[in-house]
Amino acid sequence: MKIVVVGGFGAGKTTLVRSVSEIRPLSTEETMTRAGEALDDVSAVRDKNATTVAFDFGRITLDAHNVLYLFGAPGQERFWFLWDRLFAGALGAVVLVDTRRLDDSWYAIDRLEQHGTPFVVARNDFGGPDFAPGAIREALDLDPDVPLVNCDARARSSSKGVLIALVEHAKHRSRSSRPGPRSYDGQVPVRPEELPL
C-alpha cells in the first residue's frame, strides 16, 4: 500500500517519514544555497538548511504479505509536477499543514480532490497559532468528511496516529457509495489498530 505525504515547503514531510519508517529512509534532501533564496520563501522557516528535491521514501511492514510505502513529496512549487505521479495508485495522502502558513496547503488539497484520493489534514505542531479546528477547516475550505488531526511529526506515536486516521478514512470511503474516481482498489487488508508502528 502506498501513502503520500504532501504539504507546503518546510511543513515536516521528511520528518514524518523519518519518524515512522522501519528502515533508514531514502532521502533526497540537499543543502539549501543562496541561489535558492530567490525561489524559496524561508522567512517562516529560518532554521531550515536542507530541502527535499525529489521525494523521501520509507517503509513499514504490516504483515507477511502487506507493506506500507511512504512517499514524502517536495513542497516547493517548482517540484509540484512530481505530485501527480506520486498520487498514482496511492491508498491515500496526508496533507501536513503549518498554521503559520495555511495557504501553502491549498494546492495539495486541490490536487488530491481532483484525483479523488482520500486524504487527511494533519496540523503539525510548530508552536504557531493555535487555531480552533473549525477555523482551520474554514480557512482550508475542507469538506466536512475530511479528517483534521493534530500531529507532531517528530514523534513516532503522533505520526502513527495520523497514518491510522488516514487508513480509517480510506476504509470508510471505500465502504461508502459515493461516486467518483479512486486511485486505489478500495481494499484495506489490515485494521488500523493492527498497524505495527
C-alpha positions in Angstrom: 0.0 0.0 0.0 1.2 3.5 -0.8 0.7 6.6 1.2 1.9 10.1 0.0 2.8 12.9 2.4 2.3 16.3 0.9 2.2 19.9 2.1 4.0 23.2 1.8 7.7 23.9 2.0 9.0 23.1 5.5 5.8 21.6 6.8 7.5 18.5 8.2 7.0 15.9 5.5 10.6 14.5 5.6 10.4 14.4 9.4 7.1 12.4 9.5 8.5 9.8 7.1 11.7 9.5 9.2 9.7 9.2 12.4 7.7 6.1 11.4 9.8 4.3 8.8 11.2 0.9 9.9 14.1 1.4 7.5 16.5 4.2 7.2 14.5 6.4 4.8 15.7 7.2 1.4 16.1 11.0 1.5 16.8 13.4 -1.3 17.4 16.4 0.9 20.0 18.8 -0.4 21.6 21.7 1.3 19.9 25.0 0.6 22.0 27.6 -1.2 21.9 31.3 -1.6 20.8 30.7 -5.2 17.6 29.1 -3.9 16.7 32.1 -1.7 15.2 33.8 -4.7 12.9 30.8 -5.3 12.0 29.7 -1.8 10.5 31.9 0.9 12.4 30.9 4.0 11.1 33.7 6.2 8.8 31.4 8.2 11.4 28.5 8.4 14.6 30.4 9.1 16.4 27.4 10.7 15.8 25.2 7.6 19.0 24.5 5.9 18.1 21.5 3.6 15.2 20.7 1.3 13.7 17.7 -0.5 14.4 17.8 -4.2 12.7 14.6 -5.4 11.0 12.6 -2.7 11.5 10.8 0.6 10.8 7.1 0.9 10.1 5.0 3.9 8.6 1.6 4.6 6.6 -0.2 7.3 6.0 -4.0 7.1 2.4 -4.7 8.2 2.5 -8.5 8.0 4.0 -11.3 5.8 2.0 -10.1 2.8 1.5 -6.4 3.2 3.9 -3.5 3.2 3.1 0.2 3.6 5.3 2.5 1.4 5.5 6.2 2.4 6.4 8.8 -0.1 7.2 12.3 1.1 6.7 14.9 -1.7 8.8 18.0 -2.1 6.9 21.2 -1.1 8.2 23.9 -3.4 6.1 24.9 -6.4 8.8 24.1 -8.8 8.5 20.4 -7.8 4.7 20.1 -7.9 4.9 18.3 -11.3 6.1 15.2 -9.4 2.9 15.0 -7.3 0.5 13.6 -9.9 2.9 10.7 -10.4 3.3 10.1 -6.7 -0.6 10.1 -6.3 -1.0 7.3 -8.8 -2.0 4.1 -7.1 -2.0 5.7 -3.6 -4.3 4.4 -0.9 -4.4 8.0 0.4 -2.4 11.0 1.4 -1.5 13.1 4.4 -1.6 16.9 4.0 0.7 18.4 6.6 -0.1 21.9 7.5 1.7 24.6 9.4 -0.8 27.0 10.9 1.6 29.9 10.3 1.3 29.3 6.6 -2.1 27.7 5.9 -2.2 29.0 2.3 0.8 26.7 1.5 -1.7 23.8 1.7 -4.3 24.8 -0.8 -2.5 23.3 -3.9 -2.1 19.9 -2.2 -5.8 19.8 -1.2 -6.9 20.9 -4.6 -4.8 18.2 -6.4 -6.0 15.4 -4.1 -9.6 16.4 -4.5 -9.2 16.4 -8.3 -7.6 13.0 -8.2 -10.3 11.6 -5.9 -7.6 10.5 -3.5 -8.7 10.1 0.2 -6.7 12.3 2.5 -6.4 13.6 6.0 -5.1 17.0 7.1 -2.6 16.9 9.9 -1.8 20.1 11.7 1.9 19.8 12.5 2.7 21.5 15.8 5.4 24.1 15.2 4.3 26.2 18.2 2.5 28.6 15.9 -1.0 30.0 16.3 -3.4 27.5 18.0 -6.4 28.0 15.8 -9.6 26.1 16.6 -10.3 23.2 14.3 -13.3 25.0 12.8 -11.2 28.0 11.9 -8.6 25.7 10.1 -11.4 23.9 8.3 -12.9 27.1 7.1 -9.5 28.6 6.1 -8.7 25.5 4.0 -12.4 25.0 2.8 -12.3 21.4 3.9 -15.2 19.1 3.2 -16.9 18.0 6.5 -15.8 14.4 5.9 -12.1 15.1 5.7 -10.4 14.3 9.0 -8.4 17.1 10.7 -5.9 15.8 13.2 -3.2 17.2 15.4 0.4 16.0 14.8 3.9 16.3 16.0 5.8 14.8 13.0 8.9 14.3 15.2 7.1 11.8 17.4 6.6 8.3 16.2 3.4 7.8 18.1 1.9 11.0 16.8 2.8 10.2 13.2 1.4 6.7 13.7 -1.9 8.3 14.8 -2.0 10.3 11.6 -1.5 7.2 9.4 -4.2 5.3 11.4 -6.6 8.2 10.8 -5.8 8.0 7.1 -6.3 4.3 6.9 -9.6 4.6 8.8 -10.8 7.4 6.4 -9.8 5.4 3.3 -11.6 2.3 4.7 -14.7 4.4 5.4 -14.7 5.9 1.9 -14.2 2.5 0.3 -17.4 1.3 2.1 -19.4 4.4 1.1 -21.4 4.5 -2.1 -20.0 7.9 -3.0 -19.4 8.1 -6.8 -16.1 9.4 -8.0 -12.7 8.3 -9.1 -10.5 6.3 -6.7 -6.7 5.8 -7.2 -6.7 2.6 -5.2 -8.7 -0.6 -5.2 -10.6 0.1 -2.0 -9.1 -2.8 -0.2 -7.6 -2.2 3.2 -6.1 -5.6 4.2 -5.5 -4.8 7.9 -7.4 -3.0 10.6 -5.8 0.4 11.6 -5.2 -0.8 15.1 -3.0 -3.6 13.7 -0.5 -1.2 12.1 2.9 -2.2 13.6 4.0 1.3 14.2 
